[in-house]
Amino acid sequence: MAKSSKGGKISNKELRRRVREYVATQENKTFNYKQVSQAIKAASPMHQREVAMILAGLAFDGELVETSPGKYKTHQRSSMSLGTFVRRSNGKNGVIVEDDNEMIFVAERNSMHALNGDKVKVMIAAHRHGAEPEARVVEIVEKNDQVFIGTLQVEKHVAYLLTDSKFLANDIVIPRNKLKGGVTGDKAVVRITIWPDDHKNPKGEVIDILGKKGENDAEIHAILAEFGLPYRYPEAVDRAAQRIDAGITDEVVAARVDMRDVTTMTIDPKDAKDFDDALSLRVLENGNYEVGVHIADVTHYVTPDTIIDREAQKRATSVYLVDRVVPMLPEHLSNGICSLRPDEDKLTFSCVFEMNNEAQVINSRIARTVTRSNRRFTYEEAQQIIETGVGEYSEEILTLDRLAKIMRQQRYDNGAVEFDRVEVRFDIDETGHPVGVYFKESKDANKLIEEFMLLANRTVAQAIGKVGDKKKAKAFVYRVHDVPNIDKLSDLSTLSRAFGYKVKTQGTPLEINRSINRMLVEVKGKGEENLLSTLAIRSMSKAIYTTTNIGHYGLGFEYYTHFTSPIRRYPDMLVHRLLDRYLNGGRSVNVAKLEEQCRHSSDMEQLAANAERASIKYKQVEYLNDHLGEVYEGVISGVTEWGLYVELDENKCEGLIPVRDLPDDYFELDERNYCLVGRRRGERYRLGDKVKVQIARANLDRKQLDFALVEKL
């Protein structure tokens, strides 16, 4: 028997009854043993211990959810729930229920052959002690339109698609009259038409033939199709673009600020064809500088709800793959009329700044302009001038570089986070096969352009978003970046402290970011650099487009948008239209519709990034397939229960050491400390550790590399 908080006794049965009664009233609130003990008037230390044990037992039995150590909440689901089906090729299917966003296992026999992303109604099975909860699909409420990519195998009476998908383990049966001319070995796009309950394999039809398996174009198109991205431009849209003329008439020029006599230049990658931004510079009579950030005026040519605009809105972004760009706009516009090519008059939307010698903005204006680029520089050419001080327009480039460096330092002083970025690039032969790997690093010329684009984006966002106390800002597109994930930041702080560095988890964003920057500087060249810099990046949120301005944490900006790349990003086109509307006194647009466009753009941006990573991964596997058996040094870049991911130093290719192949022990995941630990010998493999590996296997269909551990360094 237990005593009550007033000295009386409470039986264990009564204590359990009170705990159950309390938690039943909490709906979706979280609670701990102290809150429960106080609420049920059993707050003595002994009662608190017993309540803590009761809560732990209820969580173990599946009656409560432990949201974090010592914190609980009730399951917010009925026996019948709606959710999103998650299909996996390894058979570990599940459903993410809407009530509490938890994943529940669904056996294949209980799936009704739902596909990944389908909205389903499920029956949640009664929870059994010691067993994971299970669900059974009772209705497919809404099908997720999707296709599958793979290789055709055509036999005498029937054909199959051998799928590459991680979302489907089963091959798709295709009637011979639904092959669309495909033959064995063709890479194809297939849609499932029916999957009877009593059939192991679904039936489908070919939507498109991409080419022969292994051919570069076929494989790259397959990656785009896998992510639901277009790999061909509609002929009707191209034809509509071809009918557009530059139309720089005297009347058009008269309605704009004419800046064609100001020294103007573009600085872009050497293989770029769509030049959507240019910089101009001249010295004013008072000794200050006038810096113009000139952006291609795409929306002068692409008007709302036209066939070109609808296609651009659907795509939302250009997609940059290893060997090509899949453009948002037809090439007649992106590489022709809108591109700020040298020695051609162009229509532009500009932010023009008066800046003093200390890079302070004295005043600025936003205007539609006419400009003429005097010179097209590659980043390498501009970098050469910055390093040597010699070259065409060297005075202008050196001045812009000096101002950019001042602005950059000011940003970091104000709390922007600094990450070194290295991008992997491939030397590719005429067939598309990778024959070498090199790294693209951001140098002063890149940073020069970056700083002035940041300044323009920030200025435009402030022009619309920053209003007086009693005024309401008009609906606008913001590029926002939320605060770091507090749990990941806490892990970073804890591990940093173990190495002697201090990362703040509390305080102002400025204080937290300065502590992260200081740690990133201090850790340079040290053994723990890989671990801590990786965790710092992973603690950050993803930037998105939205109408709700919460600022940009990573840049340290209160107002920020995307204005400077309308040739390749639809949100920038939206910003140009809104800017023109509001500067001319127009009313605010419908915020709900604008938010929907923002959400679509964010989703498409993520898909494009996934496709880019997949194309890089494919080329990495293709490249290392030529180097099987060779030994490389690398760093552990990921730690999971199924193995260690290792990134090679020489070429940044990443592969997996399966946990089953780790020697002489049974290894378990220590999730909190990002390591695998041997149960018997205590050997630890941690994120950031240096290792030597051998290239063991390269699976092009799955875009997977397997490494064999040679030794830990």
N, C-alpha and C positions, 0 to 999 in steps of 0.2 A: 504493500500500500504506500501511496505517496501523499505527502502533506500538501494542503493548499497553500496559497500565498499568505493566507491569514492564519496559518497554523493548523488548519484542518487537514484531513486526508482525502486524496482523490485516487480512486482505483485506476489502474492502467486502462481498464475498459472505458471508464468515464472520461479519462484524459483523451483517449483515441476518439471517443464520440464527439467531444468538444472540438478537437482539431478538425475532424471531418466536417462538422457543422460550420466552422469558420471558413474553411477553404471553399466550401460550396457557395459562399456568398461573394467570392472575390472576383468572379468573372475573369477578365484578362489581366488583372493586377498581379504584380510579383510580390512576394513576401518571403521573410526569413523566419527562423525559429524564434527570434526575440520578439518580432511583431506578433506572431501567433501566440506566444506565451503571455504577453501583456494583454492581448485582446480577450483571451479566455480566462483571465484572472488566475494564472498559474505561473507566476514570474519568478519563483525562487530558482536558485542555481540548479537544484536537482530537477525541478520541473522543466527547466529550459533544456537540460541534457536529454530528458525523455522526449520532449517535443521534437528536438532535433533528430532523434532516432526514428520517431514516428514519421516525420516528413521524408527522411532518407528512405525508409521502407516503402512509403507510398510511391516515391519516385522510382525505386527499384521494381515495384510491381506494375509500373506503367500508368498509375493513376494520377501522377503529377509529372510535370515537365521541369527538370532542373535547368534553368536558363543560363546560369553561371554557378560556380561553386557556392553552395549554401543558399541560393535564391531559387524560388519555385513559382510555378503558376499552374493553373488547372488547364486541362485539355479543352480547347474551345472548338470542339467538333461534336456533331451528333453522329449516330451510327450511319447516317446517310449524308454524304458531303459531295460538294463539287470540287474539282481540282484540275490540274494540268498533268497529263500523262508524260512520263519520262521513260523512253525506251532506250535500252542499251544493248549493244551487240553481245555483251558478256552474259546476258540473261538477267542482270540485276535491274529489272524494271521497277518503276515506282510511280507514285502520284504525289504531287505537291498540293495538299489540300488548302483551300482558300481560307478555312476557318483560322488556322494558326501557322500557315506557311511551312508546315513540316512535311518531310518526305516519308511516305509509307510504302513498304515493299508490296509489289503486285506480282504474283507468280504468273508465268506465261499462260497457264491454263485458265487463269482468272482475268485475262487482259482484254477479252473480246477482240484481240488483234488490234487494239488501239495503237496509233502511231505517235511518234515523238511530237509533243506540242498539241495533241488533241485535247479539247476540253471534255472531261468525262464526269459522270456521276458514279460514285463508288459507295459500296457498303463496307464500313469498317468492322472487321471481325472483332469479337470480344477478346480483350487482351488476356493472354495466359501467362502465368508466373514463369519468369525466366526465358520467355520467347519474345521476339520482336513482333510488334503489331503488323497485321496484314490487311490488305484491302482487296475487294473484288469489284471490277468494273461492271456496272449494271446497265449503263447507257453511254454511248458516245454522243455527247450533246452538240459538239461543233468540231468538224474536221479541220485540221490544220493543212492547208494546201501546201504540198511539198513534192519534190521529185528526188530521185535517187540516181547516183552516178555509179557507173561500173563498166565492166567489160562484157561484151556479148559472146555467148557460146551458142552457136546455131547447129542443131542436130536435124535428123531427117524429118521428124514429125513435130518437134517442139524446140523452143529456144529458151535460154536463161540469161538473166543479167547477174553476173557475179559481182555483188555490190562491194564498194569501197567504204560504205558508211559505218560510222561508229554507232549509229542509231538503229541498225537493222542487221541481224545476224543471218537472216534467211535470204537465199537467192530468190529472184523474182521470175516466175514463169511467164513467158511471152508467146502468145500464139503467133504462128509464122506470118499471118496476114497483118500483124501489128508491128512488124519490124522496121518499117519505113526504109527498106533497102539495106538495113544493117547486116553485116556478116560477122563471122567469128573473128575476134580480135579488135573489133571496133569499140571505141569508147563511146558510151551512149548515155542519154538522159532519159529516164523512164519514170512514168507515173503509175502508181498502183491503182487499178480500177476496181478490184474486188479481192477480198480475203475471207473466204468462207470459214465459219467457226471450226469445221472439221478438217480443214486443210492446213498442212504445216507451212506451205509456201503461198505467198500472195500471187495474184495474177496482175499483169500490167501491160502497158503499151509504150512503145518508143516515142518520145517527143522530139528528139533531135539526135543526129549522129555528129559527134565532135571530131572524129578522125581516128587514126590507128593508135592503139595503146602504145605509149612510149614516145610518140611524136610530141614535140614541144608544144605546138599550138593546141593539140588535143588535151594535153595534161593541164595547161594553163586555163583553157576554157572550162575544163572539168572542175577546177578549183573555184572559178567564178560561179558556175552553176550550183556547186555544192552549197554555197552561201546565199543562193537565190539572187545573185547579182547578174546583170546583163553582160553578155560577151559579144553582142553585135549591136550596131546602131540601126534603128529602124529607118528604112529607106525614105519613108514619108517625111520624117523629121529632117533628114539630110537634105531632101529636096526643098523643104520650106526654108532651110538655112541658106541654100544656094541662091534663093531669090532675094536675099537681103543685100543691100548695097551700103557701103560705108557712109554715104550721104552727108559728107562734111561740106555743106553749102555755106554761102556767105550768111544766110539767115540763121543757120545753126550756130555758126561761130559768133555772130553778133549777140546771141543770147547767153554767151558764156564768157568767162574770164580767159583772155587769150594769153597763154604763157609760152608760146612757141619760141620766143626769143631768149628764154632763160636756159642756161646750160642744164641739160637733163640726161640721165643715164639709167640703164637697167643693169642689175647684177644678179645673175641666175646660174643654176647648174649648167655645165657645158652641153648637156644633151637636152636642155629645155627648149620648147618651141612656143609655149603659151606664156608670154611675158605679161603678167597682170599687174605689176607694180613698177614704178620708176621713182627716182629721187632727183630733185633739182636743187641747185644752190646758187645763190648770188649774195654779194655783200651790199648792204643797204648804206645809204648816205650817213647814217648815224654810227656806222661801224658794226652794227649787229648783222646777223646772218638771216636770210630768208631761206628756209628749207621747205620744199614742197614734197609731200608724199602723194603721188599721183596713181590712181587706181583705175584700171580699165572700166569704162562706163558701160558695162554689159546690159544693164536694164534700159538703156536708151534703145537697144536693138531687140531685146527679149521682153516683150510686154506680157502682162498677166493673162493667164488662161489661153494662151496660144499653144499650138501643138509642141513648139520648142520648149515653152515654159513648163508644160505639163510633164514632158519627159525629164527635164532637169529637176523638177520638184520630186518626181518619183525616184530618180537616182540619188539626188541630194548631195552627191560628192563624186569627184573623180577618184578612181581607184588606181593606186600606184603599186604595180606588181614588179617582180624582179626584172622582167625584160620589156615591159610596156606600160603605157598609161591607158586606162579605159576612161575616156573623157566624159564629163557630165554634159558638156555642150558639144554640138557638131564641130568638127575641125575647121570648117569654113569660118566659124566665129572664134573658137578658142585659139587657133593657131594663125588666123588670118585677120579679119576685120577688127576684133577686140584686142589682139596681141599688140603690145607696145613695141613694135619693131622699129629699129633705127631708121631715121630719115623719112618717116612717114607721119603725117598729121593724124592725131588720134583724139577721140573724145574720152575725157577722163573725169572722175569724181575725186576731188583733191582736198587734203588737209594741208593748209599752208601756215607755217609757224615762223614767227620772229623770235630768234634765240640770241642770247648774248654769248659772250666768250666762255661762260661757265655752264653752258647748255641749259640755262633757265629759259623757259618759254615766257616771253614778254606778252605776246598776244597770239591768237590763232584765228583762222577763219576756215569754214568749210564751203566749198563752192564747186559747181560744175565748170570744167575747164576744157581748153584745147591745148594739147602739148605735142612736142616733137622730140623724140629721143635723139640725142647726138651720137650716142655710142652704146653698143651692147657689150658688156663685160661678162666674162665667166667669173665664178668665184676665184678660180685659180689666178686669173689675170689681175683681179683687184687685190688679191692677197700679195701678189708679187710687188705691186706698187706700194702697198702698206709696209712691206718688209724692206724694200729698197729705196722708197721715196722717189723713184724714177718711173716715168711713163706718161702716156696721154691722159690728160685731166687729173694729173697727180695731185695738184693743189686742192681740187674739189674733193677727191677721195680721201686725202689725208685729213682735211678739215672735218668731213663727215665722220671719219673713223675716230677722231679725237673727241668730238661731241658725243658719239655713241658710247665711248668708253666711260665718259663722265656720267651719262644717264644710267649705264649699266651698274656702275658702282653705287649710284644713288638708290637704285632698286634694291640692291642687296642690303644697303644700309637701312632701308625701310622694311626689310623682312622677307624679300623674295627668296625662294629656295633654289639653291644652285646644284644641279645634277650634271655630271659629265655625260654626254650622249655620244655613243659610237654606233654608227649604222653599218650593217654588213652589206657589202656589194659584191657582185660576181663578175669576173671576166667570162664572157660567153662567146662560144664560136658561132659560125654561120648557121648551125643546126639548132642553136639554143642550148647546147650542152655546156655546163660550167667547167671551165678549165683552170680557174684560179679564184681566190678570194682576197678582197681588200676591204679596208675600213674607211668609211667617210667620217671625218671628224669636223666638228664645228670650229672654224678658225675665226680670226678677226673680221674677215670679209663677210662671213655668214652672220656674225654677231652684229655687225654694222647694220645690215638690212633688218635683222630681227628687232633691234632697238627702235628703229624708226617706224616699223610696222606696229610694234607695241604702243608707241606713242600715239599713232593715228587711231588705233582701235580704242584706246583708253579715252582719247579726246572725243570721239564720236559717241561713245557710251555716256560720257559726262554731259555732252550737249543735250541729250534727250532725257537721261535719267536723273540728273542733278537739278532739282527744282527747289523753290522756296518752301519754308515750313508749312505754309497753308495751302500749297498747291499739290495736286496729284500728278505724278509722272504719267505720260501717255504710254500705252502698251508698246513694248519694244523687245527685241531679241538680245538677250545677254548671254555671254559665255561665262559660266560660273564654275567655281571649283570649291567644293565643300572642305571643311576642316578634316584632318586625318582621322582614320579609324582609331578610336581611343584605346581599344584592346591591343591593336598592332603597335600603336605608339608606346603603350605601356611595356610591351615585350621588347621593343627597341631600346627603351630607356633602361630596362633591367639588364639586358645583355651588354649594353654600352657601359654600364656601371661596372660590370665584371671585368671589363678591359681598361677601366680607368677614365672613361669619358662620361660627361654628364649631358643627358638629353632631357629637357624639361617636358613634363606632361601637363603642367598647369601654368597658367599665366596668359598673357596676351598672345595673339598670333605672332606678333613681332618677336616676343621673347622666345617662344617655342621654335620659330624658324631660325632665329639667330643661333640657338643652341644646336640645331640640326646642322646648319652650315658650318659651325665651328667644329663639330665632330667630324664632318666629311673632310674638312681641311686637315685636321690633326691625324686622321686615320690613313691618309695617303701613303702608299708604299709599305704599309705595315701588314702583317699576316692576317689581321682581322678585317682588312679593308673590304674584301668581297662580302663577308657576312653582314657587316653593319651597313654598307651602302645599299646592298640588296634589300635589307629589311626597311631601310629608310624609304626607298622607292615604293615598296609594297604597302607601307603605312598610308600612302597618299590616296585620296579619293580620285575618281575619274571626273574630268571636266565634261560638262554637258551644256546644251542650249536650253534656255528656259526664259519665260517672261518674268519670272520672280528673281529679282536681283539679290543675291546673297554675297556678291563680291567674288574675287578670284584669290583664293588662299595662297596658291603656289607663287603667283606673281606679286602678291601683296597689294592688289588693286581693289579699291572699293567699287569701281565701275569698269566693266570691260565687255567688249563685244568682238565680233569678227566682221571687219569691213574691207579687208585688204586683199581678198582672194575670190572675187565673184566669178572668175572663169572656172574655178574648180570646187566651189562650195556654195550650195544654195542658200544657207543662212546669210551669207554676205550679200546675195542678191536681195533677200528680204530686208536687210538693214539698209541697203541703198534706196529701196522704194520707200521705206518708212521715213528715212532721213529726208528725202526729197519732199515727201508729203508734209511732214511736220515743220520743216524749215519754211514751207510756203503756207503755213497757218492751217493745215488740215486737221480734222478731228481724229481722235484716237480710233484705232481699228479694233475689231472684236478680239478680245484677249483670249477667249477660249479657242477660237480657230487658230490664232497665232501660236498658242501653246501646243496645239496638236501638230502644227508644222515643225515646231521646235523638237518635239518628242520624236517625230519621224526622222528628222535630220540627225539626232543623237543616235538613234537606232541604226541608221544606215552608215554613220561614221564608224560605229563599232563593228558592223559587218565588214566594211571595207578594210578596217585594221586587221580583222581576223583573216580575211582573204590574203592580205599582204603577208602576214606571218606564215600562212599556209604555203604561199608561193616560195618564200624564203626557205621554209622547212623542206619543201620538195627539192629545191636546188641543193640544199645542204646534203640531203640523203643521196641525191644523184652524184654529187661531187665526191662524197666519201665512199660511194660504191666502187669508185676507181682506186680506193686506197685501203681496201680490206686487209686486215692483218697488220697494218702499220700502227705504231705506238706514238701517242701524243700525251702532253701534259695538259691538265685542265683544272677546273675548280668546280666543286659541288654547287650547283645552281638551284637544286630543288631536292627536298627530302619528303618522301611519301612512304606509306606502309608497303607499297609494292616495289620500292627501289630508290636508287639515287640518280638524279639527273645531273649530268656533268657537261659543262661548257668548255670546249677546248680553247686554249690560249691562242693558238696559231691562227684559227679561222672562225672562232665563235660558234662553231657547229655544236648542237646539243644532242645528247643521246642518253639512254637509260642503262644503268647497271641494275638488272633485275635483282631483287632481294634474295631470290633463290640461288644466285650465283656468287653472293658474298661468302667468303671462305670461313670454315672452321667454327661456325656458331649459328645460333638462331637469333635473328635481329628483330627488335621491336621498335616501333616509332615512339620517340619522346617529342610529342607535338609542340610542347611549350618551349623546348630548347632547340628545336629544329635539327634533330639528329636521330640517327638509328643507333641503337645500343645493343651490343651482344649480350644475350642473357647469361652465358657462362663466363666468358672472359672479360666482359665489360668494354670491349673495343667500341669506340664511338666514331661515327662518320657524321660530321656536322656541316650544315650549310656554310659555304665559304672555304672549306678545307681543300688543300691542294692534293691532287691525285695524279697517277699515271695510268692511262687506260689503253687498251688495244681495240681497234675497230673490229667488232665481231660479226655483226649482221646489218644489212641495209635493206629495208622493205619499202620499195617505192610506192606500192599501192596504199600502204598505211602511213606513209611519210614518217617511218620510224627508224631510228638508229639504236642498235644495242651495242654497248661497250662491255668489255671484260676488264675487271680491275687487275692491274699489274702490281701496283703498290701505292700505299699512302705516303705522301711526301711530308 
